[in-house]
């Protein structure tokens, strides 16, 4: 399993061992009209917000993560 996770459509979709590959795929998916989160895995199960696409959604997505709201299933993540 990779250490970079990409989420959209309300669930974690893929993990990557390479940061650049995760970012590239997230941008491609965001190009289809989805909001995409990228997170870094730490320890065994924790994840930390890294960025979101499209960039216009980044601050909003980061605020959700800071608030501890990682249960975003159904909110268009």
PDB file of N, CA, C and O in Angstrom:
ATOM      1  N   UNK A   1       0.829  -1.180   0.000  1.00  0.00           N
ATOM      2  CA  UNK A   1       0.000   0.000   0.000  1.00  0.00           C
ATOM      3  C   UNK A   1       0.875   1.247   0.000  1.00  0.00           C
ATOM      4  O   UNK A   1       1.929   1.295   0.635  1.00  0.00           O
ATOM      5  N   UNK A   2       0.409   2.243  -0.727  1.00  0.00           N
ATOM      6  CA  UNK A   2       1.147   3.489  -0.813  1.00  0.00           C
ATOM      7  C   UNK A   2       0.925   4.375   0.389  1.00  0.00           C
ATOM      8  O   UNK A   2       0.119   4.075   1.270  1.00  0.00           O
ATOM      9  N   UNK A   3       1.651   5.465   0.407  1.00  0.00           N
ATOM     10  CA  UNK A   3       1.474   6.381   1.531  1.00  0.00           C
ATOM     11  C   UNK A   3       0.717   7.641   1.155  1.00  0.00           C
ATOM     12  O   UNK A   3       0.470   8.482   2.019  1.00  0.00           O
ATOM     13  N   UNK A   4       0.342   7.799  -0.106  1.00  0.00           N
ATOM     14  CA  UNK A   4      -0.437   8.946  -0.567  1.00  0.00           C
ATOM     15  C   UNK A   4      -1.789   8.424  -1.039  1.00  0.00           C
ATOM     16  O   UNK A   4      -1.856   7.550  -1.903  1.00  0.00           O
ATOM     17  N   UNK A   5      -2.864   8.963  -0.471  1.00  0.00           N
ATOM     18  CA  UNK A   5      -4.214   8.484  -0.765  1.00  0.00           C
ATOM     19  C   UNK A   5      -5.004   9.547  -1.500  1.00  0.00           C
ATOM     20  O   UNK A   5      -4.879  10.738  -1.214  1.00  0.00           O
ATOM     21  N   UNK A   6      -5.825   9.110  -2.456  1.00  0.00           N
ATOM     22  CA  UNK A   6      -6.668  10.009  -3.235  1.00  0.00           C
ATOM     23  C   UNK A   6      -8.122   9.607  -3.006  1.00  0.00           C
ATOM     24  O   UNK A   6      -8.482   8.435  -3.107  1.00  0.00           O
ATOM     25  N   UNK A   7      -8.950  10.606  -2.695  1.00  0.00           N
ATOM     26  CA  UNK A   7     -10.364  10.345  -2.401  1.00  0.00           C
ATOM     27  C   UNK A   7     -11.250  11.231  -3.255  1.00  0.00           C
ATOM     28  O   UNK A   7     -10.951  12.404  -3.477  1.00  0.00           O
ATOM     29  N   UNK A   8     -12.351  10.650  -3.734  1.00  0.00           N
ATOM     30  CA  UNK A   8     -13.410  11.390  -4.405  1.00  0.00           C
ATOM     31  C   UNK A   8     -14.645  10.515  -4.427  1.00  0.00           C
ATOM     32  O   UNK A   8     -14.566   9.320  -4.146  1.00  0.00           O
ATOM     33  N   UNK A   9     -15.771  11.094  -4.754  1.00  0.00           N
ATOM     34  CA  UNK A   9     -17.049  10.376  -4.750  1.00  0.00           C
ATOM     35  C   UNK A   9     -17.339   9.732  -3.395  1.00  0.00           C
ATOM     36  O   UNK A   9     -17.963   8.673  -3.325  1.00  0.00           O
ATOM     37  N   UNK A  10     -16.879  10.379  -2.316  1.00  0.00           N
ATOM     38  CA  UNK A  10     -17.211   9.927  -0.972  1.00  0.00           C
ATOM     39  C   UNK A  10     -16.434   8.751  -0.434  1.00  0.00           C
ATOM     40  O   UNK A  10     -16.841   8.153   0.562  1.00  0.00           O
ATOM     41  N   UNK A  11     -15.304   8.394  -1.073  1.00  0.00           N
ATOM     42  CA  UNK A  11     -14.502   7.286  -0.525  1.00  0.00           C
ATOM     43  C   UNK A  11     -13.070   7.353  -1.040  1.00  0.00           C
ATOM     44  O   UNK A  11     -12.772   8.036  -2.020  1.00  0.00           O
ATOM     45  N   UNK A  12     -12.200   6.632  -0.357  1.00  0.00           N
ATOM     46  CA  UNK A  12     -10.806   6.533  -0.784  1.00  0.00           C
ATOM     47  C   UNK A  12     -10.775   5.670  -2.024  1.00  0.00           C
ATOM     48  O   UNK A  12     -11.291   4.552  -2.020  1.00  0.00           O
ATOM     49  N   UNK A  13     -10.175   6.180  -3.085  1.00  0.00           N
ATOM     50  CA  UNK A  13     -10.190   5.497  -4.369  1.00  0.00           C
ATOM     51  C   UNK A  13      -8.898   4.759  -4.689  1.00  0.00           C
ATOM     52  O   UNK A  13      -8.929   3.672  -5.266  1.00  0.00           O
ATOM     53  N   UNK A  14      -7.756   5.348  -4.316  1.00  0.00           N
ATOM     54  CA  UNK A  14      -6.475   4.739  -4.683  1.00  0.00           C
ATOM     55  C   UNK A  14      -5.377   5.229  -3.754  1.00  0.00           C
ATOM     56  O   UNK A  14      -5.487   6.289  -3.139  1.00  0.00           O
ATOM     57  N   UNK A  15      -4.322   4.441  -3.665  1.00  0.00           N
ATOM     58  CA  UNK A  15      -3.147   4.848  -2.906  1.00  0.00           C
ATOM     59  C   UNK A  15      -1.924   4.745  -3.820  1.00  0.00           C
ATOM     60  O   UNK A  15      -1.868   3.925  -4.736  1.00  0.00           O
ATOM     61  N   UNK A  16      -0.957   5.603  -3.536  1.00  0.00           N
ATOM     62  CA  UNK A  16       0.241   5.693  -4.366  1.00  0.00           C
ATOM     63  C   UNK A  16       1.477   5.721  -3.483  1.00  0.00           C
ATOM     64  O   UNK A  16       1.454   6.288  -2.391  1.00  0.00           O
ATOM     65  N   UNK A  17       2.535   5.122  -3.946  1.00  0.00           N
ATOM     66  CA  UNK A  17       3.818   5.199  -3.262  1.00  0.00           C
ATOM     67  C   UNK A  17       4.584   6.450  -3.663  1.00  0.00           C
ATOM     68  O   UNK A  17       5.564   6.820  -3.015  1.00  0.00           O
ATOM     69  N   UNK A  18       4.138   7.101  -4.731  1.00  0.00           N
ATOM     70  CA  UNK A  18       4.817   8.273  -5.274  1.00  0.00           C
ATOM     71  C   UNK A  18       3.900   9.495  -5.187  1.00  0.00           C
ATOM     72  O   UNK A  18       2.781   9.474  -5.699  1.00  0.00           O
ATOM     73  N   UNK A  19       4.372  10.543  -4.548  1.00  0.00           N
ATOM     74  CA  UNK A  19       3.591  11.762  -4.372  1.00  0.00           C
ATOM     75  C   UNK A  19       3.183  12.372  -5.707  1.00  0.00           C
ATOM     76  O   UNK A  19       2.021  12.729  -5.899  1.00  0.00           O
ATOM     77  N   UNK A  20       4.128  12.493  -6.623  1.00  0.00           N
ATOM     78  CA  UNK A  20       3.829  13.114  -7.917  1.00  0.00           C
ATOM     79  C   UNK A  20       2.754  12.357  -8.681  1.00  0.00           C
ATOM     80  O   UNK A  20       1.912  12.973  -9.334  1.00  0.00           O
ATOM     81  N   UNK A  21       2.768  11.038  -8.611  1.00  0.00           N
ATOM     82  CA  UNK A  21       1.751  10.236  -9.287  1.00  0.00           C
ATOM     83  C   UNK A  21       0.380  10.473  -8.666  1.00  0.00           C
ATOM     84  O   UNK A  21      -0.618  10.555  -9.381  1.00  0.00           O
ATOM     85  N   UNK A  22       0.324  10.584  -7.355  1.00  0.00           N
ATOM     86  CA  UNK A  22      -0.950  10.845  -6.672  1.00  0.00           C
ATOM     87  C   UNK A  22      -1.511  12.205  -7.073  1.00  0.00           C
ATOM     88  O   UNK A  22      -2.703  12.329  -7.353  1.00  0.00           O
ATOM     89  N   UNK A  23      -0.663  13.213  -7.102  1.00  0.00           N
ATOM     90  CA  UNK A  23      -1.090  14.560  -7.471  1.00  0.00           C
ATOM     91  C   UNK A  23      -1.555  14.600  -8.928  1.00  0.00           C
ATOM     92  O   UNK A  23      -2.582  15.204  -9.239  1.00  0.00           O
ATOM     93  N   UNK A  24      -0.804  13.962  -9.809  1.00  0.00           N
ATOM     94  CA  UNK A  24      -1.170  13.950 -11.225  1.00  0.00           C
ATOM     95  C   UNK A  24      -2.538  13.304 -11.434  1.00  0.00           C
ATOM     96  O   UNK A  24      -3.370  13.825 -12.176  1.00  0.00           O
ATOM     97  N   UNK A  25      -2.763  12.165 -10.775  1.00  0.00           N
ATOM     98  CA  UNK A  25      -4.046  11.476 -10.927  1.00  0.00           C
ATOM     99  C   UNK A  25      -5.180  12.305 -10.334  1.00  0.00           C
ATOM    100  O   UNK A  25      -6.265  12.378 -10.910  1.00  0.00           O
ATOM    101  N   UNK A  26      -4.931  12.928  -9.187  1.00  0.00           N
ATOM    102  CA  UNK A  26      -5.950  13.770  -8.550  1.00  0.00           C
ATOM    103  C   UNK A  26      -6.348  14.920  -9.472  1.00  0.00           C
ATOM    104  O   UNK A  26      -7.530  15.246  -9.583  1.00  0.00           O
ATOM    105  N   UNK A  27      -5.379  15.526 -10.122  1.00  0.00           N
ATOM    106  CA  UNK A  27      -5.685  16.619 -11.066  1.00  0.00           C
ATOM    107  C   UNK A  27      -6.513  16.112 -12.248  1.00  0.00           C
ATOM    108  O   UNK A  27      -7.452  16.775 -12.688  1.00  0.00           O
ATOM    109  N   UNK A  28      -6.158  14.938 -12.753  1.00  0.00           N
ATOM    110  CA  UNK A  28      -6.906  14.361 -13.872  1.00  0.00           C
ATOM    111  C   UNK A  28      -8.362  14.099 -13.475  1.00  0.00           C
ATOM    112  O   UNK A  28      -9.283  14.418 -14.227  1.00  0.00           O
ATOM    113  N   UNK A  29      -8.558  13.519 -12.296  1.00  0.00           N
ATOM    114  CA  UNK A  29      -9.914  13.226 -11.830  1.00  0.00           C
ATOM    115  C   UNK A  29     -10.684  14.523 -11.613  1.00  0.00           C
ATOM    116  O   UNK A  29     -11.861  14.609 -11.962  1.00  0.00           O
ATOM    117  N   UNK A  30     -10.039  15.524 -11.044  1.00  0.00           N
ATOM    118  CA  UNK A  30     -10.701  16.813 -10.822  1.00  0.00           C
ATOM    119  C   UNK A  30     -11.137  17.442 -12.140  1.00  0.00           C
ATOM    120  O   UNK A  30     -12.109  18.196 -12.179  1.00  0.00           O
ATOM    121  N   UNK A  31     -10.432  17.138 -13.202  1.00  0.00           N
ATOM    122  CA  UNK A  31     -10.793  17.632 -14.521  1.00  0.00           C
ATOM    123  C   UNK A  31     -12.129  17.098 -15.015  1.00  0.00           C
ATOM    124  O   UNK A  31     -12.696  17.633 -15.968  1.00  0.00           O
ATOM    125  N   UNK A  32     -12.636  16.051 -14.379  1.00  0.00           N
ATOM    126  CA  UNK A  32     -13.942  15.490 -14.748  1.00  0.00           C
ATOM    127  C   UNK A  32     -15.076  16.131 -13.962  1.00  0.00           C
ATOM    128  O   UNK A  32     -16.233  15.736 -14.105  1.00  0.00           O
ATOM    129  N   UNK A  33     -14.747  17.129 -13.122  1.00  0.00           N
ATOM    130  CA  UNK A  33     -15.772  17.829 -12.363  1.00  0.00           C
ATOM    131  C   UNK A  33     -15.914  17.375 -10.922  1.00  0.00           C
ATOM    132  O   UNK A  33     -16.785  17.869 -10.206  1.00  0.00           O
ATOM    133  N   UNK A  34     -15.088  16.456 -10.484  1.00  0.00           N
ATOM    134  CA  UNK A  34     -15.145  15.980  -9.098  1.00  0.00           C
ATOM    135  C   UNK A  34     -14.234  16.823  -8.206  1.00  0.00           C
ATOM    136  O   UNK A  34     -13.256  17.406  -8.675  1.00  0.00           O
ATOM    137  N   UNK A  35     -14.565  16.878  -6.922  1.00  0.00           N
ATOM    138  CA  UNK A  35     -13.671  17.451  -5.927  1.00  0.00           C
ATOM    139  C   UNK A  35     -12.854  16.294  -5.365  1.00  0.00           C
ATOM    140  O   UNK A  35     -13.411  15.270  -4.969  1.00  0.00           O
ATOM    141  N   UNK A  36     -11.542  16.457  -5.331  1.00  0.00           N
ATOM    142  CA  UNK A  36     -10.631  15.368  -4.983  1.00  0.00           C
ATOM    143  C   UNK A  36      -9.741  15.794  -3.825  1.00  0.00           C
ATOM    144  O   UNK A  36      -9.160  16.879  -3.846  1.00  0.00           O
ATOM    145  N   UNK A  37      -9.637  14.933  -2.808  1.00  0.00           N
ATOM    146  CA  UNK A  37      -8.726  15.157  -1.687  1.00  0.00           C
ATOM    147  C   UNK A  37      -7.503  14.273  -1.848  1.00  0.00           C
ATOM    148  O   UNK A  37      -7.599  13.141  -2.322  1.00  0.00           O
ATOM    149  N   UNK A  38      -6.347  14.800  -1.449  1.00  0.00           N
ATOM    150  CA  UNK A  38      -5.118  14.015  -1.393  1.00  0.00           C
ATOM    151  C   UNK A  38      -4.650  14.066   0.058  1.00  0.00           C
ATOM    152  O   UNK A  38      -4.567  15.138   0.657  1.00  0.00           O
ATOM    153  N   UNK A  39      -4.348  12.900   0.611  1.00  0.00           N
ATOM    154  CA  UNK A  39      -3.907  12.817   2.003  1.00  0.00           C
ATOM    155  C   UNK A  39      -2.668  11.933   2.096  1.00  0.00           C
ATOM    156  O   UNK A  39      -2.424  11.079   1.243  1.00  0.00           O
ATOM    157  N   UNK A  40      -1.904  12.157   3.141  1.00  0.00           N
ATOM    158  CA  UNK A  40      -0.720  11.348   3.403  1.00  0.00           C
ATOM    159  C   UNK A  40      -1.028  10.402   4.551  1.00  0.00           C
ATOM    160  O   UNK A  40      -1.584  10.811   5.570  1.00  0.00           O
ATOM    161  N   UNK A  41      -0.669   9.147   4.384  1.00  0.00           N
ATOM    162  CA  UNK A  41      -0.867   8.186   5.456  1.00  0.00           C
ATOM    163  C   UNK A  41       0.269   8.320   6.461  1.00  0.00           C
ATOM    164  O   UNK A  41       1.429   8.486   6.086  1.00  0.00           O
ATOM    165  N   UNK A  42      -0.078   8.245   7.732  1.00  0.00           N
ATOM    166  CA  UNK A  42       0.931   8.225   8.778  1.00  0.00           C
ATOM    167  C   UNK A  42       0.539   7.180   9.805  1.00  0.00           C
ATOM    168  O   UNK A  42      -0.635   6.839   9.946  1.00  0.00           O
ATOM    169  N   UNK A  43       1.515   6.684  10.506  1.00  0.00           N
ATOM    170  CA  UNK A  43       1.325   5.553  11.416  1.00  0.00           C
ATOM    171  C   UNK A  43       0.638   4.433  10.646  1.00  0.00           C
ATOM    172  O   UNK A  43       0.992   4.195   9.491  1.00  0.00           O
ATOM    173  N   UNK A  44      -0.299   3.756  11.219  1.00  0.00           N
ATOM    174  CA  UNK A  44      -0.934   2.647  10.515  1.00  0.00           C
ATOM    175  C   UNK A  44      -2.228   3.025   9.816  1.00  0.00           C
ATOM    176  O   UNK A  44      -2.492   2.557   8.709  1.00  0.00           O
ATOM    177  N   UNK A  45      -3.043   3.871  10.450  1.00  0.00           N
ATOM    178  CA  UNK A  45      -4.343   4.165   9.853  1.00  0.00           C
ATOM    179  C   UNK A  45      -4.646   5.645   9.716  1.00  0.00           C
ATOM    180  O   UNK A  45      -5.648   6.003   9.097  1.00  0.00           O
ATOM    181  N   UNK A  46      -3.822   6.513  10.267  1.00  0.00           N
ATOM    182  CA  UNK A  46      -4.100   7.937  10.204  1.00  0.00           C
ATOM    183  C   UNK A  46      -3.828   8.525   8.831  1.00  0.00           C
ATOM    184  O   UNK A  46      -2.993   8.016   8.084  1.00  0.00           O
ATOM    185  N   UNK A  47      -4.528   9.590   8.503  1.00  0.00           N
ATOM    186  CA  UNK A  47      -4.306  10.302   7.258  1.00  0.00           C
ATOM    187  C   UNK A  47      -4.303  11.796   7.546  1.00  0.00           C
ATOM    188  O   UNK A  47      -5.071  12.285   8.374  1.00  0.00           O
ATOM    189  N   UNK A  48      -3.429  12.510   6.852  1.00  0.00           N
ATOM    190  CA  UNK A  48      -3.308  13.955   7.021  1.00  0.00           C
ATOM    191  C   UNK A  48      -3.568  14.629   5.677  1.00  0.00           C
ATOM    192  O   UNK A  48      -3.003  14.232   4.658  1.00  0.00           O
ATOM    193  N   UNK A  49      -4.420  15.642   5.679  1.00  0.00           N
ATOM    194  CA  UNK A  49      -4.742  16.384   4.460  1.00  0.00           C
ATOM    195  C   UNK A  49      -3.480  16.983   3.861  1.00  0.00           C
ATOM    196  O   UNK A  49      -2.646  17.550   4.568  1.00  0.00           O
ATOM    197  N   UNK A  50      -3.353  16.849   2.536  1.00  0.00           N
ATOM    198  CA  UNK A  50      -2.231  17.447   1.811  1.00  0.00           C
ATOM    199  C   UNK A  50      -2.735  18.559   0.892  1.00  0.00           C
ATOM    200  O   UNK A  50      -2.240  19.684   0.945  1.00  0.00           O
ATOM    201  N   UNK A  51      -3.714  18.245   0.054  1.00  0.00           N
ATOM    202  CA  UNK A  51      -4.252  19.231  -0.880  1.00  0.00           C
ATOM    203  C   UNK A  51      -5.581  18.740  -1.442  1.00  0.00           C
ATOM    204  O   UNK A  51      -6.006  17.615  -1.180  1.00  0.00           O
ATOM    205  N   UNK A  52      -6.219  19.592  -2.209  1.00  0.00           N
ATOM    206  CA  UNK A  52      -7.479  19.225  -2.862  1.00  0.00           C
ATOM    207  C   UNK A  52      -7.524  19.873  -4.239  1.00  0.00           C
ATOM    208  O   UNK A  52      -6.891  20.899  -4.484  1.00  0.00           O
ATOM    209  N   UNK A  53      -8.275  19.261  -5.114  1.00  0.00           N
ATOM    210  CA  UNK A  53      -8.494  19.785  -6.462  1.00  0.00           C
ATOM    211  C   UNK A  53      -9.976  19.737  -6.753  1.00  0.00           C
ATOM    212  O   UNK A  53     -10.633  18.801  -6.297  1.00  0.00           O
ATOM    213  N   UNK A  54     -10.550  20.677  -7.480  1.00  0.00           N
ATOM    214  CA  UNK A  54      -9.871  21.840  -8.044  1.00  0.00           C
ATOM    215  C   UNK A  54      -9.367  22.769  -6.939  1.00  0.00           C
ATOM    216  O   UNK A  54      -9.851  22.740  -5.808  1.00  0.00           O
ATOM    217  N   UNK A  55      -8.416  23.564  -7.286  1.00  0.00           N
ATOM    218  CA  UNK A  55      -7.784  24.441  -6.296  1.00  0.00           C
ATOM    219  C   UNK A  55      -8.773  25.379  -5.625  1.00  0.00           C
ATOM    220  O   UNK A  55      -8.545  25.803  -4.492  1.00  0.00           O
ATOM    221  N   UNK A  56      -9.857  25.706  -6.294  1.00  0.00           N
ATOM    222  CA  UNK A  56     -10.866  26.592  -5.701  1.00  0.00           C
ATOM    223  C   UNK A  56     -11.534  25.957  -4.482  1.00  0.00           C
ATOM    224  O   UNK A  56     -12.145  26.667  -3.684  1.00  0.00           O
ATOM    225  N   UNK A  57     -11.434  24.658  -4.325  1.00  0.00           N
ATOM    226  CA  UNK A  57     -12.028  23.945  -3.192  1.00  0.00           C
ATOM    227  C   UNK A  57     -11.037  23.653  -2.060  1.00  0.00           C
ATOM    228  O   UNK A  57     -11.418  23.127  -1.015  1.00  0.00           O
ATOM    229  N   UNK A  58      -9.781  23.995  -2.275  1.00  0.00           N
ATOM    230  CA  UNK A  58      -8.722  23.618  -1.323  1.00  0.00           C
ATOM    231  C   UNK A  58      -8.971  24.128   0.098  1.00  0.00           C
ATOM    232  O   UNK A  58      -8.879  23.354   1.051  1.00  0.00           O
ATOM    233  N   UNK A  59      -9.282  25.398   0.251  1.00  0.00           N
ATOM    234  CA  UNK A  59      -9.477  25.953   1.602  1.00  0.00           C
ATOM    235  C   UNK A  59     -10.666  25.310   2.299  1.00  0.00           C
ATOM    236  O   UNK A  59     -10.595  25.019   3.493  1.00  0.00           O
ATOM    237  N   UNK A  60     -11.740  25.087   1.585  1.00  0.00           N
ATOM    238  CA  UNK A  60     -12.916  24.453   2.166  1.00  0.00           C
ATOM    239  C   UNK A  60     -12.599  23.031   2.609  1.00  0.00           C
ATOM    240  O   UNK A  60     -12.959  22.637   3.718  1.00  0.00           O
ATOM    241  N   UNK A  61     -11.937  22.262   1.766  1.00  0.00           N
ATOM    242  CA  UNK A  61     -11.610  20.876   2.109  1.00  0.00           C
ATOM    243  C   UNK A  61     -10.644  20.833   3.304  1.00  0.00           C
ATOM    244  O   UNK A  61     -10.788  19.992   4.191  1.00  0.00           O
ATOM    245  N   UNK A  62      -9.673  21.731   3.320  1.00  0.00           N
ATOM    246  CA  UNK A  62      -8.727  21.771   4.443  1.00  0.00           C
ATOM    247  C   UNK A  62      -9.452  22.102   5.741  1.00  0.00           C
ATOM    248  O   UNK A  62      -9.129  21.543   6.789  1.00  0.00           O
ATOM    249  N   UNK A  63     -10.423  22.999   5.683  1.00  0.00           N
ATOM    250  CA  UNK A  63     -11.198  23.355   6.871  1.00  0.00           C
ATOM    251  C   UNK A  63     -11.962  22.139   7.399  1.00  0.00           C
ATOM    252  O   UNK A  63     -12.023  21.924   8.610  1.00  0.00           O
ATOM    253  N   UNK A  64     -12.544  21.344   6.499  1.00  0.00           N
ATOM    254  CA  UNK A  64     -13.213  20.109   6.927  1.00  0.00           C
ATOM    255  C   UNK A  64     -12.252  19.197   7.672  1.00  0.00           C
ATOM    256  O   UNK A  64     -12.585  18.652   8.725  1.00  0.00           O
ATOM    257  N   UNK A  65     -11.064  19.038   7.121  1.00  0.00           N
ATOM    258  CA  UNK A  65     -10.077  18.169   7.754  1.00  0.00           C
ATOM    259  C   UNK A  65      -9.633  18.717   9.112  1.00  0.00           C
ATOM    260  O   UNK A  65      -9.527  17.968  10.084  1.00  0.00           O
ATOM    261  N   UNK A  66      -9.378  20.004   9.174  1.00  0.00           N
ATOM    262  CA  UNK A  66      -8.948  20.610  10.446  1.00  0.00           C
ATOM    263  C   UNK A  66     -10.015  20.456  11.514  1.00  0.00           C
ATOM    264  O   UNK A  66      -9.705  20.285  12.693  1.00  0.00           O
ATOM    265  N   UNK A  67     -11.263  20.515  11.102  1.00  0.00           N
ATOM    266  CA  UNK A  67     -12.375  20.381  12.044  1.00  0.00           C
ATOM    267  C   UNK A  67     -12.585  18.928  12.469  1.00  0.00           C
ATOM    268  O   UNK A  67     -13.436  18.633  13.308  1.00  0.00           O
ATOM    269  N   UNK A  68     -11.805  18.030  11.884  1.00  0.00           N
ATOM    270  CA  UNK A  68     -11.938  16.620  12.239  1.00  0.00           C
ATOM    271  C   UNK A  68     -13.061  15.929  11.490  1.00  0.00           C
ATOM    272  O   UNK A  68     -13.451  14.814  11.838  1.00  0.00           O
ATOM    273  N   UNK A  69     -13.576  16.578  10.473  1.00  0.00           N
ATOM    274  CA  UNK A  69     -14.687  16.020   9.715  1.00  0.00           C
ATOM    275  C   UNK A  69     -14.169  15.189   8.551  1.00  0.00           C
ATOM    276  O   UNK A  69     -14.223  15.617   7.398  1.00  0.00           O
ATOM    277  N   UNK A  70     -13.671  14.009   8.859  1.00  0.00           N
ATOM    278  CA  UNK A  70     -13.165  13.132   7.811  1.00  0.00           C
ATOM    279  C   UNK A  70     -14.241  12.173   7.323  1.00  0.00           C
ATOM    280  O   UNK A  70     -14.001  11.350   6.440  1.00  0.00           O
ATOM    281  N   UNK A  71     -15.412  12.288   7.900  1.00  0.00           N
ATOM    282  CA  UNK A  71     -16.531  11.441   7.487  1.00  0.00           C
ATOM    283  C   UNK A  71     -17.335  12.196   6.438  1.00  0.00           C
ATOM    284  O   UNK A  71     -18.473  12.597   6.682  1.00  0.00           O
ATOM    285  N   UNK A  72     -16.737  12.384   5.277  1.00  0.00           N
ATOM    286  CA  UNK A  72     -17.338  13.221   4.255  1.00  0.00           C
ATOM    287  C   UNK A  72     -18.121  12.414   3.240  1.00  0.00           C
ATOM    288  O   UNK A  72     -18.451  12.925   2.169  1.00  0.00           O
ATOM    289  N   UNK A  73     -18.418  11.188   3.546  1.00  0.00           N
ATOM    290  CA  UNK A  73     -19.174  10.367   2.608  1.00  0.00           C
ATOM    291  C   UNK A  73     -20.496  11.051   2.311  1.00  0.00           C
ATOM    292  O   UNK A  73     -21.262  11.385   3.215  1.00  0.00           O
ATOM    293  N   UNK A  74     -20.741  11.251   1.041  1.00  0.00           N
ATOM    294  CA  UNK A  74     -21.984  11.855   0.606  1.00  0.00           C
ATOM    295  C   UNK A  74     -21.954  13.366   0.447  1.00  0.00           C
ATOM    296  O   UNK A  74     -22.945  13.951   0.010  1.00  0.00           O
ATOM    297  N   UNK A  75     -20.839  14.019   0.791  1.00  0.00           N
ATOM    298  CA  UNK A  75     -20.829  15.475   0.644  1.00  0.00           C
ATOM    299  C   UNK A  75     -20.099  15.934  -0.613  1.00  0.00           C
ATOM    300  O   UNK A  75     -19.748  17.108  -0.737  1.00  0.00           O
ATOM    301  N   UNK A  76     -19.872  15.023  -1.534  1.00  0.00           N
ATOM    302  CA  UNK A  76     -19.250  15.401  -2.788  1.00  0.00           C
ATOM    303  C   UNK A  76     -17.743  15.439  -2.756  1.00  0.00           C
ATOM    304  O   UNK A  76     -17.121  16.057  -3.619  1.00  0.00           O
ATOM    305  N   UNK A  77     -17.138  14.782  -1.765  1.00  0.00           N
ATOM    306  CA  UNK A  77     -15.680  14.769  -1.688  1.00  0.00           C
ATOM    307  C   UNK A  77     -15.158  14.165  -2.936  1.00  0.00           C
ATOM    308  O   UNK A  77     -13.945  14.045  -3.104  1.00  0.00           O
TER     309      UNK A  77
END
